[in-house]
Amino acid sequence: MAVLGTGASIVFATSSGEGSWAAEIVEMTGPGGSREAVNVSHLGTTSAHEFTPGDLVDWGELTLEVAFHPEDRPAMHGALETITITFPNSQASTWAFSGFMTGFEPGTPLEDKMTASITIKVSGVVTVTP
């Protein structure tokens, strides 16, 4: 059975002394993991390239579209901070990771709600709690 995204939340527990900052999410994409495929082919390889998986995972970026409130200060100035996403399933699963904001771009349309696009780089492992 599909789970709707309605009710998802994200909290930034900033380490930069700015206090906690929460976002009203309109849409969220990521984080998504990837790892290198290491080419282990050699001169004796005769039919096709051979690969082995790399050891390190890059969890990429989390992108958010959030409601923009001009009085809120985005957490752009801090170092790594703990970011926790809570999903709206019946168990309230969470994903927690260290990350930092790499992009913040507000939009102010005519006769529509103000939103901001946020990009966060994930550093380290994403811990999933079902």
SVG drawing of the C-alpha trace seen along z (x, -y; Angstrom):
<svg xmlns="http://www.w3.org/2000/svg" viewBox="-3 -40 51 53">
<polyline fill="none" stroke="black" stroke-width="0.4" points="0.0,0.0 1.3,-3.4 2.2,-6.0 1.3,-9.6 4.0,-12.3 1.5,-14.5 2.8,-14.9 6.5,-14.5 8.7,-16.8 12.4,-17.8 14.3,-19.3 17.7,-21.0 19.4,-20.8 22.0,-23.5 25.5,-23.4 26.2,-27.0 24.4,-28.6 21.5,-29.7 19.1,-27.5 16.8,-25.0 15.2,-25.6 12.3,-23.7 10.9,-23.9 7.4,-23.6 8.1,-21.2 6.2,-21.5 8.3,-18.8 11.4,-16.7 13.8,-14.7 16.6,-12.5 18.9,-11.8 19.9,-9.0 23.0,-6.9 25.6,-5.9 29.0,-4.3 31.7,-3.9 32.2,-0.9 36.0,-0.3 37.3,1.0 39.5,4.0 40.2,5.0 43.8,5.8 45.8,6.8 44.7,10.4 41.0,9.4 39.8,10.5 36.0,10.3 34.7,7.3 35.6,4.9 35.3,6.2 34.2,4.1 34.1,4.4 32.0,2.2 33.7,-0.6 33.5,-0.6 32.3,-4.2 28.7,-5.4 28.0,-9.0 24.5,-9.8 24.4,-12.8 22.0,-15.7 18.7,-16.4 16.6,-19.0 13.7,-20.7 11.0,-23.1 9.7,-24.8 7.3,-27.5 9.4,-30.7 9.0,-33.0 11.3,-36.1 11.7,-36.4 13.2,-32.9 17.0,-32.6 18.1,-29.6 20.9,-27.5 23.4,-28.4 26.3,-29.5 27.0,-26.5 29.2,-23.5 27.8,-20.0 24.5,-19.6 22.2,-16.7 19.2,-16.6 16.2,-14.4 13.5,-13.6 10.3,-12.0 8.1,-10.2 4.3,-10.0 3.9,-6.2 2.2,-4.6 5.6,-3.9 6.9,-7.4 10.1,-6.2 13.1,-8.6 16.2,-9.2 19.0,-11.0 22.3,-12.2 24.9,-14.9 24.7,-17.6 25.1,-21.2 23.2,-23.6 24.9,-24.4 22.1,-26.3 19.1,-28.5 17.0,-30.4 13.8,-32.1 11.0,-32.8 8.4,-35.5 5.7,-35.0 2.8,-37.3 -0.5,-36.1 1.0,-32.8 2.7,-31.5 6.4,-32.3 8.7,-29.2 12.4,-28.5 14.6,-25.8 17.1,-24.4 20.0,-22.0 21.7,-20.0 24.9,-17.9 24.8,-14.7 28.1,-13.8 28.5,-10.3 25.9,-7.6 22.1,-7.9 20.7,-6.2 17.2,-4.7 15.0,-4.1 11.8,-2.2"/>
</svg>
